[in-house]
Amino acid sequence: MQKKAIEDKREREIRVVTQMIQIYCRGRHKSRRGELCPSCQTLAEYAAQRVQRCPFMETKTFCSNCKVHCYRAAEREQIRAVMRYSGPRMLLFHPVMAVRHGIESQKERKKQL
């Protein structure tokens, strides 16, 4: 895969996880639209750092499809809570992003079989 395509993929993954954290923070912590509380800001920065350092970006679609989970235990639990809350709501707030994420995840699962 080309270097530009990998970088685009990294940026897309960071955008998706950031949007999910924003939905979670707004719903659970009552933050203003587009803003994050300090805890969620720290999680978003940590998630972006993990994506930037991922050595498997060329062969995977999203962290959820990865065989190696590089998040520390506390952050892994936080991101799971974010995904459980935000996943269904993504269709309301960012339908195109949610559908694209779902399609890419399904393609990846089929490849792994």
N, CA, C and O atoms as a MOPAC input file, in Angstrom:
PM7 MOZYME 1SCF
protein

 N      0.84800 1    -1.17200 1     0.00000 1
 C      0.00000 1     0.00000 1     0.00000 1
 C      0.89800 1     1.24100 1     0.00000 1
 O      1.95000 1     1.25300 1     0.63900 1
 N      0.48600 1     2.25400 1    -0.70000 1
 C      1.27800 1     3.47400 1    -0.80400 1
 C      1.31400 1     4.22400 1     0.52600 1
 O      0.39200 1     4.13400 1     1.33700 1
 N      2.38900 1     4.95700 1     0.72300 1
 C      2.55800 1     5.70900 1     1.96500 1
 C      1.42000 1     6.71600 1     2.16200 1
 O      0.92600 1     6.87600 1     3.27800 1
 N      1.00400 1     7.38900 1     1.09700 1
 C     -0.08800 1     8.36900 1     1.18800 1
 C     -1.39100 1     7.68700 1     1.59200 1
 O     -2.14200 1     8.22000 1     2.40900 1
 N     -1.66200 1     6.52600 1     1.03300 1
 C     -2.88500 1     5.79100 1     1.36200 1
 C     -2.88900 1     5.37400 1     2.82900 1
 O     -3.93200 1     5.41600 1     3.48200 1
 N     -1.74700 1     4.97800 1     3.34500 1
 C     -1.65000 1     4.58600 1     4.75000 1
 C     -1.88500 1     5.79300 1     5.64900 1
 O     -2.58500 1     5.69300 1     6.65700 1
 N     -1.30500 1     6.92600 1     5.28900 1
 C     -1.50200 1     8.14000 1     6.07700 1
 C     -2.96800 1     8.58700 1     6.04700 1
 O     -3.50600 1     9.02700 1     7.06200 1
 N     -3.60500 1     8.47200 1     4.88600 1
 C     -5.03700 1     8.80000 1     4.78700 1
 C     -5.85500 1     7.88800 1     5.69700 1
 O     -6.79600 1     8.33000 1     6.35600 1
 N     -5.48600 1     6.62500 1     5.72100 1
 C     -6.16200 1     5.64900 1     6.55200 1
 C     -5.99300 1     5.99000 1     8.03900 1
 O     -6.94100 1     5.89100 1     8.81800 1
 N     -4.78400 1     6.38800 1     8.41700 1
 C     -4.53100 1     6.79500 1     9.80300 1
 C     -5.40600 1     7.99600 1    10.17700 1
 O     -6.03700 1     8.01200 1    11.23300 1
 N     -5.43200 1     8.99300 1     9.30100 1
 C     -6.22900 1    10.18900 1     9.56900 1
 C     -7.71300 1     9.86100 1     9.67200 1
 O     -8.41500 1    10.40800 1    10.52300 1
 N     -8.18800 1     8.97800 1     8.81600 1
 C     -9.60600 1     8.58200 1     8.84500 1
 C     -9.92500 1     7.86900 1    10.16200 1
 O    -10.97300 1     8.11300 1    10.76000 1
 N     -9.03800 1     7.00200 1    10.60900 1
 C     -9.27100 1     6.28600 1    11.85600 1
 C     -9.25300 1     7.24900 1    13.04500 1
 O    -10.06800 1     7.12200 1    13.95900 1
 N     -8.33800 1     8.19900 1    13.03600 1
 C     -8.28700 1     9.19600 1    14.10400 1
 C     -9.56500 1    10.03300 1    14.10800 1
 O    -10.10700 1    10.34300 1    15.16900 1
 N    -10.04300 1    10.39700 1    12.91700 1
 C    -11.28200 1    11.17900 1    12.82000 1
 C    -12.46700 1    10.40200 1    13.39500 1
 O    -13.28300 1    10.96400 1    14.12600 1
 N    -12.56200 1     9.11800 1    13.06700 1
 C    -13.68300 1     8.30100 1    13.54900 1
 C    -13.64700 1     8.20000 1    15.06700 1
 O    -14.66100 1     8.43300 1    15.72400 1
 N    -12.50300 1     7.85800 1    15.63000 1
 C    -12.42400 1     7.68200 1    17.08700 1
 C    -12.63900 1     9.01700 1    17.80600 1
 O    -13.24800 1     9.04600 1    18.87600 1
 N    -12.15700 1    10.10200 1    17.24100 1
 C    -12.36900 1    11.41600 1    17.85600 1
 C    -13.85200 1    11.78000 1    17.85200 1
 O    -14.37200 1    12.28600 1    18.84700 1
 N    -14.52800 1    11.52400 1    16.73800 1
 C    -15.96900 1    11.80100 1    16.67000 1
 C    -16.72400 1    10.96400 1    17.70100 1
 O    -17.65300 1    11.45400 1    18.34200 1
 N    -16.32800 1     9.71300 1    17.85900 1
 C    -17.00100 1     8.84500 1    18.82200 1
 C    -16.77200 1     9.33800 1    20.25200 1
 O    -17.68900 1     9.31200 1    21.07300 1
 N    -15.56000 1     9.78400 1    20.54600 1
 C    -15.26700 1    10.32000 1    21.87700 1
 C    -16.05800 1    11.59600 1    22.11100 1
 O    -16.53500 1    11.81900 1    23.22300 1
 N    -16.21100 1    12.44200 1    21.09300 1
 C    -16.99800 1    13.66400 1    21.24300 1
 C    -18.46900 1    13.35200 1    21.53800 1
 O    -19.08200 1    13.99800 1    22.38800 1
 N    -19.02800 1    12.37200 1    20.84600 1
 C    -20.42100 1    11.97800 1    21.09300 1
 C    -20.56500 1    11.47200 1    22.52300 1
 O    -21.51300 1    11.82700 1    23.22400 1
 N    -19.62700 1    10.64800 1    22.94800 1
 C    -19.64400 1    10.09500 1    24.29700 1
 C    -19.54100 1    11.20800 1    25.34400 1
 O    -20.32100 1    11.24600 1    26.29600 1
 N    -18.58900 1    12.09800 1    25.16200 1
 C    -18.35000 1    13.16600 1    26.12100 1
 C    -19.56000 1    14.09800 1    26.22000 1
 O    -19.94300 1    14.52200 1    27.31000 1
 N    -20.13800 1    14.40200 1    25.09200 1
 C    -21.31400 1    15.28300 1    25.10000 1
 C    -22.49300 1    14.62100 1    25.81100 1
 O    -23.22500 1    15.27200 1    26.55600 1
 N    -22.67000 1    13.32100 1    25.57200 1
 C    -23.78800 1    12.60500 1    26.18100 1
 C    -23.58100 1    12.26300 1    27.64200 1
 O    -24.50600 1    12.38900 1    28.44400 1
 N    -22.39500 1    11.83800 1    27.99600 1
 C    -22.12300 1    11.39400 1    29.37300 1
 C    -21.61800 1    12.49500 1    30.29100 1
 O    -21.96800 1    12.53100 1    31.47100 1
 N    -20.81000 1    13.38100 1    29.76700 1
 C    -20.18900 1    14.41400 1    30.60000 1
 C    -20.77100 1    15.80000 1    30.35800 1
 O    -20.32700 1    16.78400 1    30.95000 1
 N    -21.77000 1    15.86500 1    29.48400 1
 C    -22.49000 1    17.12200 1    29.19500 1
 C    -21.57200 1    18.24000 1    28.71100 1
 O    -21.80200 1    19.41000 1    29.01700 1
 N    -20.54700 1    17.89000 1    27.96600 1
 C    -19.66300 1    18.91300 1    27.40900 1
 C    -20.35100 1    19.59300 1    26.23200 1
 O    -21.33100 1    19.07600 1    25.69600 1
 N    -19.84600 1    20.72900 1    25.84100 1
 C    -20.41100 1    21.45300 1    24.70300 1
 C    -20.00200 1    20.76200 1    23.40600 1
 O    -18.98900 1    20.06600 1    23.34800 1
 N    -20.80400 1    20.96700 1    22.37600 1
 C    -20.52000 1    20.37600 1    21.07300 1
 C    -19.13400 1    20.81200 1    20.59300 1
 O    -18.80600 1    21.99900 1    20.60200 1
 N    -18.33100 1    19.83900 1    20.17800 1
 C    -16.99400 1    20.12900 1    19.66400 1
 C    -15.92900 1    20.26800 1    20.73300 1
 O    -14.75700 1    20.46100 1    20.41200 1
 N    -16.31200 1    20.17300 1    21.99900 1
 C    -15.35700 1    20.27200 1    23.09800 1
 C    -15.29800 1    18.94300 1    23.84400 1
 O    -16.23400 1    18.14400 1    23.79400 1
 N    -14.18600 1    18.72100 1    24.53100 1
 C    -14.02100 1    17.51100 1    25.31900 1
 C    -13.63100 1    17.88200 1    26.74000 1
 O    -12.91700 1    18.85900 1    26.96800 1
 N    -14.11300 1    17.08400 1    27.69800 1
 C    -13.67200 1    17.26800 1    29.07900 1
 C    -12.20800 1    16.80000 1    29.15600 1
 O    -11.73300 1    16.13300 1    28.23600 1
 N    -11.50000 1    17.13300 1    30.21800 1
 C    -10.09000 1    16.74700 1    30.30700 1
 C     -9.84800 1    15.23800 1    30.17900 1
 O     -8.88400 1    14.81700 1    29.53900 1
 N    -10.70800 1    14.43500 1    30.77800 1
 C    -10.55000 1    12.97600 1    30.70400 1
 C    -10.70600 1    12.47400 1    29.26600 1
 O     -9.91200 1    11.65700 1    28.80000 1
 N    -11.71400 1    12.95800 1    28.58000 1
 C    -11.94600 1    12.54000 1    27.19600 1
 C    -10.88200 1    13.09900 1    26.25900 1
 O    -10.51300 1    12.44300 1    25.28500 1
 N    -10.38600 1    14.29700 1    26.53900 1
 C     -9.30700 1    14.87700 1    25.73800 1
 C     -8.05100 1    14.00600 1    25.84600 1
 O     -7.37100 1    13.75500 1    24.85100 1
 N     -7.75600 1    13.55300 1    27.06000 1
 C     -6.60700 1    12.67700 1    27.27900 1
 C     -6.78600 1    11.36800 1    26.51700 1
 O     -5.84200 1    10.87300 1    25.90300 1
 N     -7.99400 1    10.80700 1    26.55400 1
 C     -8.26700 1     9.56000 1    25.83200 1
 C     -8.13000 1     9.76000 1    24.32500 1
 O     -7.57300 1     8.90200 1    23.64000 1
 N     -8.62700 1    10.86900 1    23.80300 1
 C     -8.52800 1    11.15100 1    22.36100 1
 C     -7.06800 1    11.28700 1    21.94500 1
 O     -6.67600 1    10.77400 1    20.89700 1
 N     -6.26900 1    11.96200 1    22.74300 1
 C     -4.84400 1    12.10400 1    22.43800 1
 C     -4.14100 1    10.75700 1    22.49000 1
 O     -3.29200 1    10.46800 1    21.64700 1
 N     -4.48500 1     9.93300 1    23.46800 1
 C     -3.89200 1     8.60400 1    23.59700 1
 C     -4.25700 1     7.73700 1    22.39300 1
 O     -3.40300 1     7.04700 1    21.83800 1
 N     -5.52600 1     7.77600 1    21.99400 1
 C     -5.98000 1     6.98900 1    20.84800 1
 C     -5.27200 1     7.43900 1    19.57200 1
 O     -4.86200 1     6.60100 1    18.76800 1
 N     -5.12500 1     8.73200 1    19.37700 1
 C     -4.43200 1     9.24700 1    18.19000 1
 C     -2.97200 1     8.80900 1    18.19400 1
 O     -2.41900 1     8.45700 1    17.15200 1
 N     -2.35800 1     8.83300 1    19.35700 1
 C     -0.96400 1     8.40000 1    19.47900 1
 C     -0.83500 1     6.91500 1    19.11600 1
 O      0.10700 1     6.52600 1    18.42500 1
 N     -1.76100 1     6.10100 1    19.57200 1
 C     -1.73000 1     4.65800 1    19.26500 1
 C     -1.86800 1     4.43200 1    17.75800 1
 O     -1.16200 1     3.60300 1    17.18300 1
 N     -2.77400 1     5.16900 1    17.12600 1
 C     -2.98000 1     5.02700 1    15.67700 1
 C     -1.72700 1     5.46500 1    14.92200 1
 O     -1.31900 1     4.80700 1    13.96500 1
 N     -1.11800 1     6.56600 1    15.34300 1
 C      0.08500 1     7.06000 1    14.65300 1
 C      1.23900 1     6.07300 1    14.74000 1
 O      2.05600 1     5.99600 1    13.82300 1
 N      1.31600 1     5.32900 1    15.81500 1
 C      2.42900 1     4.39200 1    16.01900 1
 C      2.12400 1     2.96600 1    15.58700 1
 O      2.96700 1     2.08300 1    15.74300 1
 N      0.94900 1     2.72900 1    15.05500 1
 C      0.53600 1     1.36800 1    14.70500 1
 C      1.37300 1     0.79900 1    13.55100 1
 O      1.40500 1     1.37800 1    12.46600 1
 N      2.04300 1    -0.32500 1    13.78200 1
 C      2.83400 1    -0.93800 1    12.71400 1
 C      1.99300 1    -1.78600 1    11.74900 1
 O      2.48900 1    -2.21000 1    10.70500 1
 N      0.72900 1    -2.03100 1    12.09400 1
 C     -0.13700 1    -2.89100 1    11.28300 1
 C     -1.11900 1    -2.11600 1    10.41600 1
 O     -2.02100 1    -2.71400 1     9.82900 1
 N     -0.96500 1    -0.81500 1    10.32500 1
 C     -1.93800 1     0.03100 1     9.62400 1
 C     -2.14000 1    -0.40700 1     8.17100 1
 O     -3.24500 1    -0.29100 1     7.64000 1
 N     -1.11900 1    -0.89300 1     7.54800 1
 C     -1.23100 1    -1.28500 1     6.14400 1
 C     -2.16300 1    -2.47600 1     5.94800 1
 O     -2.80800 1    -2.58900 1     4.90500 1
 N     -2.24100 1    -3.36200 1     6.93400 1
 C     -2.99000 1    -4.60700 1     6.75600 1
 C     -4.30700 1    -4.67100 1     7.50900 1
 O     -5.04200 1    -5.64700 1     7.35700 1
 N     -4.63700 1    -3.66100 1     8.32300 1
 C     -5.89500 1    -3.71600 1     9.06900 1
 C     -6.76800 1    -2.51400 1     8.72800 1
 O     -6.30000 1    -1.52100 1     8.17100 1
 N     -8.02700 1    -2.62800 1     9.07200 1
 C     -8.90700 1    -1.48900 1     8.84700 1
 C     -9.02500 1    -0.63900 1    10.09700 1
 O     -8.75200 1     0.56000 1    10.04900 1
 N     -9.42400 1    -1.22700 1    11.21300 1
 C     -9.63000 1    -0.48500 1    12.44500 1
 C     -9.04000 1    -1.25900 1    13.61300 1
 O     -8.80100 1    -2.46200 1    13.51200 1
 N     -8.80900 1    -0.57500 1    14.70400 1
 C     -8.23700 1    -1.21200 1    15.89100 1
 C     -9.08200 1    -2.39600 1    16.36500 1
 O     -8.54200 1    -3.38000 1    16.87000 1
 N    -10.37800 1    -2.30400 1    16.20600 1
 C    -11.24800 1    -3.38800 1    16.64400 1
 C    -10.98500 1    -4.68400 1    15.88400 1
 O    -11.31300 1    -5.76400 1    16.37500 1
 N    -10.39700 1    -4.59100 1    14.69200 1
 C    -10.10000 1    -5.77800 1    13.89400 1
 C     -8.67300 1    -6.27600 1    14.08000 1
 O     -8.26800 1    -7.24500 1    13.43700 1
 N     -7.91900 1    -5.63800 1    14.93700 1
 C     -6.50300 1    -5.96500 1    15.09400 1
 C     -6.33000 1    -7.11400 1    16.08600 1
 O     -7.05300 1    -7.20500 1    17.07800 1
 N     -5.37800 1    -7.97600 1    15.81100 1
 C     -5.08400 1    -9.08600 1    16.70300 1
 C     -4.26400 1    -8.63600 1    17.91400 1
 O     -4.29700 1    -9.28600 1    18.95900 1
 N     -3.53700 1    -7.54200 1    17.78000 1
 C     -2.71000 1    -7.00700 1    18.85800 1
 C     -3.39900 1    -5.76700 1    19.41400 1
 O     -3.65400 1    -4.81100 1    18.68200 1
 N     -3.69700 1    -5.78700 1    20.70200 1
 C     -4.34300 1    -4.63300 1    21.32500 1
 C     -3.29400 1    -3.86500 1    22.11100 1
 O     -2.80500 1    -4.32900 1    23.14100 1
 N     -2.96200 1    -2.69900 1    21.61700 1
 C     -1.85800 1    -1.92400 1    22.17100 1
 C     -2.28200 1    -0.92800 1    23.24200 1
 O     -1.43100 1    -0.24000 1    23.80600 1
 N     -3.56800 1    -0.83500 1    23.53300 1
 C     -4.04100 1     0.07700 1    24.57400 1
 C     -3.72700 1    -0.51200 1    25.95000 1
 O     -3.80000 1    -1.72600 1    26.14300 1
 N     -3.37800 1     0.35100 1    26.90000 1
 C     -3.22900 1    -0.08600 1    28.28600 1
 C     -4.61300 1    -0.47200 1    28.80300 1
 O     -5.62300 1    -0.05900 1    28.23300 1
 N     -4.66700 1    -1.25000 1    29.86400 1
 C     -5.93500 1    -1.78900 1    30.37300 1
 C     -6.95600 1    -0.69600 1    30.69400 1
 O     -8.12400 1    -0.81800 1    30.32500 1
 N     -6.53800 1     0.35200 1    31.36600 1
 C     -7.48000 1     1.41900 1    31.74300 1
 C     -8.05000 1     2.11600 1    30.51100 1
 O     -9.25400 1     2.36000 1    30.43200 1
 N     -7.18600 1     2.43400 1    29.55500 1
 C     -7.64500 1     3.09000 1    28.32800 1
 C     -8.50500 1     2.15200 1    27.48800 1
 O     -9.44200 1     2.59500 1    26.82300 1
 N     -8.19100 1     0.86700 1    27.51500 1
 C     -8.99400 1    -0.10500 1    26.77000 1
 C    -10.42000 1    -0.12200 1    27.30400 1
 O    -11.37200 1    -0.16100 1    26.52400 1
 N    -10.57800 1    -0.09200 1    28.61400 1
 C    -11.92100 1    -0.06200 1    29.20500 1
 C    -12.64000 1     1.24400 1    28.86900 1
 O    -13.83900 1     1.24100 1    28.59100 1
 N    -11.91300 1     2.34900 1    28.89500 1
 C    -12.52700 1     3.64000 1    28.53800 1
 C    -13.00200 1     3.62300 1    27.09600 1
 O    -14.12000 1     4.04900 1    26.80900 1
 N    -12.16700 1     3.13600 1    26.18400 1
 C    -12.53300 1     3.16900 1    24.76600 1
 C    -13.67700 1     2.20300 1    24.49100 1
 O    -14.50300 1     2.46000 1    23.61500 1
 N    -13.74000 1     1.10300 1    25.22100 1
 C    -14.87900 1     0.18300 1    25.07500 1
 C    -16.18000 1     0.87300 1    25.47900 1
 O    -17.20000 1     0.73900 1    24.80200 1
 N    -16.13600 1     1.61100 1    26.58600 1
 C    -17.33000 1     2.34400 1    27.02600 1
 C    -17.73600 1     3.37900 1    25.98100 1
 O    -18.92100 1     3.55200 1    25.69800 1
 N    -16.75100 1     4.06400 1    25.41200 1
 C    -17.01400 1     5.05000 1    24.35500 1
 C    -17.66900 1     4.37200 1    23.16300 1
 O    -18.66400 1     4.87200 1    22.63800 1
 N    -17.12600 1     3.24400 1    22.73000 1
 C    -17.64900 1     2.54000 1    21.55100 1
 C    -19.06700 1     2.02800 1    21.79400 1
 O    -19.92600 1     2.13000 1    20.91800 1
 N    -19.30900 1     1.47800 1    22.98000 1
 C    -20.66400 1     0.99000 1    23.28900 1
 C    -21.68400 1     2.12400 1    23.25500 1
 O    -22.79100 1     1.95500 1    22.74400 1
 N    -21.31200 1     3.26600 1    23.79200 1
 C    -22.23200 1     4.40000 1    23.82800 1
 C    -22.36900 1     5.05500 1    22.45700 1
 O    -23.47800 1     5.32500 1    21.99700 1
 N    -21.24500 1     5.30500 1    21.81500 1
 C    -21.24000 1     6.11200 1    20.58700 1
 C    -21.57800 1     5.33400 1    19.32700 1
 O    -22.12000 1     5.90000 1    18.37700 1
 N    -21.27000 1     4.05800 1    19.30500 1
 C    -21.48800 1     3.26200 1    18.09600 1
 C    -22.87400 1     3.42600 1    17.49800 1
 O    -22.99900 1     3.80900 1    16.33500 1
 N    -23.92000 1     3.14400 1    18.26700 1
 C    -25.27300 1     3.29200 1    17.72400 1
 C    -25.63400 1     4.73700 1    17.38100 1
 O    -26.42100 1     4.98400 1    16.46800 1
 N    -25.06800 1     5.67300 1    18.10100 1
 C    -25.38600 1     7.08800 1    17.88200 1
 C    -24.67300 1     7.67600 1    16.67300 1
 O    -25.06400 1     8.73000 1    16.17000 1
 N    -23.64100 1     7.00900 1    16.21000 1
 C    -22.91600 1     7.49100 1    15.02800 1
 C    -23.84900 1     7.60000 1    13.82600 1
 O    -23.68900 1     8.49800 1    13.00000 1
 N    -24.81600 1     6.70000 1    13.72000 1
 C    -25.76700 1     6.76100 1    12.60500 1
 C    -26.57500 1     8.04600 1    12.62100 1
 O    -26.97400 1     8.53800 1    11.56500 1
 N    -26.82100 1     8.59300 1    13.79100 1
 C    -27.57800 1     9.85100 1    13.89400 1
 C    -26.70900 1    11.07300 1    13.62000 1
 O    -27.12400 1    11.99800 1    12.92300 1
 N    -25.50000 1    11.06700 1    14.17500 1
 C    -24.64600 1    12.24700 1    14.09200 1
 C    -23.75400 1    12.27700 1    12.85000 1
 O    -23.51100 1    13.34500 1    12.28700 1
 N    -23.27200 1    11.12100 1    12.42600 1
 C    -22.35500 1    11.02800 1    11.27700 1
 C    -22.70100 1     9.78000 1    10.46000 1
 O    -21.93700 1     8.81400 1    10.45700 1
 N    -23.84200 1     9.79200 1     9.77100 1
 C    -24.29700 1     8.57500 1     9.08500 1
 C    -23.34300 1     8.06400 1     8.01300 1
 O    -23.14600 1     6.85400 1     7.90300 1
 N    -22.75500 1     8.93900 1     7.23000 1
 C    -21.85300 1     8.48800 1     6.16000 1
 C    -20.61900 1     7.82700 1     6.76900 1
 O    -20.18500 1     6.76700 1     6.31600 1
 N    -20.06300 1     8.45200 1     7.78800 1
 C    -18.88900 1     7.90100 1     8.45500 1
 C    -19.21900 1     6.54100 1     9.08400 1
 O    -18.41500 1     5.61100 1     9.01600 1
 N    -20.38900 1     6.43200 1     9.68700 1
 C    -20.79700 1     5.18800 1    10.34100 1
 C    -20.98300 1     4.05800 1     9.32700 1
 O    -20.53300 1     2.93600 1     9.55900 1
 N    -21.63400 1     4.34600 1     8.22200 1
 C    -21.85500 1     3.32000 1     7.20000 1
 C    -20.52900 1     2.88200 1     6.59100 1
 O    -20.29200 1     1.69000 1     6.40000 1
 N    -19.68000 1     3.83000 1     6.29300 1
 C    -18.36200 1     3.50000 1     5.72800 1
 C    -17.56600 1     2.62900 1     6.69800 1
 O    -16.94100 1     1.65100 1     6.28800 1
 N    -17.58700 1     2.98000 1     7.96500 1
 C    -16.89200 1     2.20300 1     8.98900 1
 C    -17.43500 1     0.77900 1     9.03800 1
 O    -16.66700 1    -0.18100 1     9.10700 1
 N    -18.75500 1     0.64600 1     9.00200 1
 C    -19.37800 1    -0.67900 1     9.02300 1
 C    -19.00800 1    -1.52000 1     7.81700 1
 O    -18.70800 1    -2.70500 1     7.95900 1
 N    -19.02300 1    -0.93200 1     6.64200 1
 C    -18.68000 1    -1.66100 1     5.42000 1
 C    -17.23200 1    -2.10600 1     5.44300 1
 O    -16.92800 1    -3.25600 1     5.12500 1
 N    -16.32500 1    -1.19200 1     5.82200 1
 C    -14.90700 1    -1.54500 1     5.87500 1
 C    -14.63500 1    -2.62800 1     6.91600 1
 O    -13.79900 1    -3.50500 1     6.69500 1
 N    -15.33600 1    -2.57300 1     8.04600 1
 C    -15.16600 1    -3.59600 1     9.08100 1
 C    -15.63500 1    -4.95900 1     8.59000 1
 O    -14.98100 1    -5.96900 1     8.84800 1
 N    -16.76800 1    -4.99700 1     7.88100 1
 C    -17.26900 1    -6.25800 1     7.34500 1
 C    -16.31400 1    -6.85200 1     6.31900 1
 O    -16.08300 1    -8.06100 1     6.30800 1
 N    -15.76000 1    -6.00300 1     5.45600 1
 C    -14.79300 1    -6.48500 1     4.46500 1
 C    -13.58100 1    -7.10200 1     5.15600 1
 O    -13.08700 1    -8.14500 1     4.72900 1
 N    -13.11000 1    -6.47000 1     6.20500 1
 C    -11.95000 1    -6.96000 1     6.93500 1
 C    -12.24600 1    -8.30300 1     7.59100 1
 O    -11.41100 1    -9.20700 1     7.57000 1
 N    -13.43000 1    -8.43000 1     8.17200 1
 C    -13.80000 1    -9.69900 1     8.81200 1
 C    -13.86000 1   -10.83600 1     7.79000 1
 O    -13.45000 1   -11.95800 1     8.08500 1
 N    -14.36600 1   -10.54800 1     6.60200 1
 C    -14.43100 1   -11.56700 1     5.54900 1
 C    -13.03400 1   -11.99600 1     5.11000 1
 O    -12.80500 1   -13.17300 1     4.83000 1
 N    -12.09700 1   -11.04400 1     5.04900 1
 C    -10.71100 1   -11.35500 1     4.67400 1
 C    -10.08000 1   -12.28900 1     5.69900 1
 O     -9.29500 1   -13.16400 1     5.33300 1
 N    -10.40500 1   -12.11900 1     6.96200 1
 C     -9.79100 1   -12.89700 1     8.03100 1
 C    -10.29200 1   -14.32900 1     8.05800 1
 O     -9.64400 1   -15.19600 1     8.64500 1
 N    -11.42600 1   -14.59400 1     7.43800 1
 C    -11.98400 1   -15.96500 1     7.43300 1
 C    -11.26800 1   -16.86900 1     6.50100 1
 O    -11.61900 1   -18.04300 1     6.38800 1

